[in-house]
Amino acid sequence: MPESWKQQFVTYLQESTTATSLIWQALAVKDQNLPSRIYKYRCDNPYTRANLDADSIWTCSPALYNDPYDSWLSMPTNVLAQLLEHSLKKNTANAEKYLDGISQIAISTVQNLKIFRDLAKVCSFSEVHDSILMWSHYSDHHRGLCIEYDLTILPYHHSFRRNLYPVFYSADLYDLSKFAEALAGPSQGFRPYMPLLAMLYKFDGWQYEREWRFVREVPQVQADAPASAPVPSRIFLGARFDDSASKELLAICQKKHIPLFKMKMADDKYKLQVTDFS
């Protein structure tokens, strides 16, 4: 994590407790470092066209993502047991009553962690629009499109902007030990944003995606659904995009006055270049 602002953002969320919330400091740091534009790679299909026409994005549980480790929330049982045992020794006077209470909290929290991925709805974006790999993986082998959203024109309080978070890449799963420690300590030490942080950590093999993700939490497990989004600022068509087979997509862009461009393969290097679409 080379960028210092990212470390500051993580620290604010990690150290934020129910007694001392640092969420506004974290959001301020994040907002100051938002990319000016973000990109969504898509196939040209009825779902993409419906989202474009309705000014929406599709949000789903990260449990459905192609990476089985995405937003993987796990708490080592041995760590939790050790913390509870240590805390119990400090409360021997009311051991039976204390153990019953803290055990219920622990059980409840572990259960909540298991369903947290289903309570979160996520949509992934990238900082770049010319990734050969992402065009290959997410845009139908360069036959699809890449949608650009200009964040500079959105006010600070806009829900699309406010719910965007950076993704961090690591070789290790996010450590939830401090989250577990709060179960065995005073309630004011509870760290509510650590599960969110765990959802923002991914295996470092995905680093090429340079991901930002839109994250919203729903009050109960429910079906995946669209979320409101701004009108795209530009759309890039893939190098293999078939103009004649995508009249509906082109009509939507024309209706919404979305500028269209097309990616072209460079002749002298492995590089995609942006060209005018006509």
SVG drawing of the C-alpha trace seen along z (x, -y; Angstrom):
<svg xmlns="http://www.w3.org/2000/svg" viewBox="-35 -20 41 42">
<polyline fill="none" stroke="black" stroke-width="0.4" points="0.0,0.0 2.4,-2.7 0.1,-5.7 0.2,-7.4 -3.4,-8.5 -4.6,-4.9 -2.8,-4.0 -4.4,-7.0 -7.8,-6.0 -7.3,-2.4 -6.1,-3.7 -9.1,-6.0 -11.5,-3.1 -9.5,-0.6 -9.3,-2.9 -12.9,-4.2 -14.9,-2.9 -18.5,-3.3 -17.1,-5.7 -14.8,-7.6 -15.9,-7.7 -13.4,-8.6 -15.6,-7.9 -15.9,-11.5 -12.1,-11.9 -11.8,-8.6 -14.4,-9.8 -12.7,-13.2 -9.4,-11.6 -11.0,-9.2 -12.9,-12.0 -9.7,-14.1 -8.1,-11.2 -11.0,-10.0 -9.9,-9.5 -11.5,-12.1 -13.1,-9.3 -13.9,-5.7 -14.8,-3.0 -17.1,0.0 -16.3,2.7 -19.4,4.4 -20.6,6.8 -23.2,5.4 -26.3,7.3 -29.9,6.5 -28.8,6.0 -26.2,3.4 -28.6,1.6 -31.3,1.6 -28.9,0.1 -27.8,-2.6 -31.3,-3.5 -32.4,-3.7 -29.2,-5.6 -28.4,-2.7 -25.7,-0.2 -26.2,3.4 -25.2,4.2 -24.9,7.7 -23.5,9.7 -19.7,10.1 -20.3,13.8 -21.3,14.0 -18.0,12.5 -15.5,14.5 -13.0,14.4 -14.2,16.8 -12.1,14.8 -13.9,11.5 -15.0,9.9 -14.2,13.1 -14.9,12.4 -13.5,14.9 -12.5,14.8 -10.2,17.5 -12.0,19.4 -8.8,20.0 -8.2,16.2 -11.7,15.5 -11.5,18.3 -8.2,17.0 -9.5,13.5 -12.7,14.6 -10.7,16.8 -8.3,13.9 -11.2,11.6 -13.0,14.1 -10.0,14.3 -10.4,10.6 -14.0,11.1 -13.9,14.1 -16.3,12.5 -19.2,12.8 -17.8,15.4 -20.9,17.4 -23.1,14.3 -20.2,12.7 -19.4,15.8 -23.1,16.2 -23.3,12.6 -20.1,12.5 -20.7,15.8 -24.0,14.6 -22.3,11.6 -19.5,13.7 -22.0,16.1 -24.1,13.3 -21.1,11.5 -19.7,14.6 -23.1,15.3 -23.3,11.7 -19.9,12.0 -21.1,15.0 -24.1,13.1 -22.3,9.8 -21.4,10.5 -25.1,10.9 -26.0,7.7 -23.6,5.8 -24.3,4.9 -21.3,4.1 -20.5,2.8 -16.8,2.7 -15.1,0.1 -11.6,-0.6 -9.3,-3.7 -8.4,-2.8 -10.2,-2.4 -7.5,-0.8 -6.6,2.4 -6.1,5.1 -6.8,7.8 -10.0,6.2 -11.3,5.7 -10.7,9.4 -12.2,10.6 -15.2,8.3 -16.1,6.9 -16.7,10.0 -13.2,10.3 -13.1,6.6 -16.6,6.9 -18.3,5.0 -17.9,1.5 -16.4,-0.5 -18.5,-3.1 -16.9,-6.3 -18.3,-8.3 -17.0,-11.7 -16.7,-12.2 -15.6,-15.8 -19.1,-17.0 -20.8,-15.2 -21.2,-17.1 -19.6,-15.6 -22.8,-14.3 -23.9,-12.5 -24.7,-8.9 -22.7,-7.5 -19.6,-9.4 -20.0,-8.9 -20.3,-5.1 -17.2,-4.6 -14.2,-3.0 -10.7,-2.1 -9.6,1.5 -6.4,2.7 -4.3,5.6 -2.5,8.0 -1.1,11.5 -2.9,12.1 -6.5,12.0 -7.5,9.0 -6.8,9.4 -10.0,9.2 -8.2,9.8 -9.0,6.3 -12.6,6.8 -12.5,10.0 -10.7,8.2 -13.6,5.8 -15.9,8.7 -13.9,9.5 -13.5,5.9 -15.7,2.9 -18.5,2.1 -17.0,-1.3 -14.0,0.5 -16.2,2.0 -14.8,1.3 -17.8,1.2 -16.0,0.5 -13.5,3.4 -15.9,5.7 -16.1,2.9 -12.3,2.8 -12.2,6.6 -14.5,6.2 -12.0,3.7 -9.0,6.1 -8.3,8.4 -5.6,10.9 -2.7,8.9 -3.0,10.9 -6.0,8.6 -3.9,5.5 -3.9,4.8 -7.6,3.9 -6.9,0.8 -10.4,1.2 -12.8,-1.2 -16.0,0.3 -19.5,-1.1 -20.7,0.5 -24.1,0.1 -25.4,2.1 -29.0,3.3 -30.8,4.0 -31.6,7.6 -30.7,10.2 -32.5,9.4 -32.2,9.9 -29.5,8.1 -30.8,4.9 -29.9,1.8 -28.7,-1.4 -29.0,-4.9 -26.0,-6.2 -25.1,-9.4 -25.4,-9.6 -22.1,-8.3 -19.7,-11.0 -18.3,-8.8 -18.6,-5.3 -15.7,-3.4 -16.6,-0.7 -14.3,2.3 -11.8,2.9 -14.0,5.8 -17.3,4.1 -19.9,4.8 -21.6,1.5 -24.3,3.2 -25.3,5.6 -25.7,3.0 -28.2,0.5 -30.1,0.4 -27.0,-0.5 -26.1,-3.3 -29.7,-4.6 -29.6,-4.9 -26.3,-6.8 -27.7,-9.1 -30.8,-9.7 -28.8,-10.5 -26.2,-12.5 -23.3,-10.3 -20.2,-10.8 -19.0,-7.6 -15.4,-6.5 -13.8,-3.3 -10.7,-1.5 -8.1,-0.7 -5.2,1.8 -1.8,0.0 0.3,1.2 3.7,1.1 3.1,2.2 0.6,3.9 -1.6,0.9 -5.2,-0.2 -5.7,-3.7 -8.9,-5.8 -10.3,-6.9 -13.4,-8.9 -16.4,-6.8 -18.2,-7.5"/>
</svg>
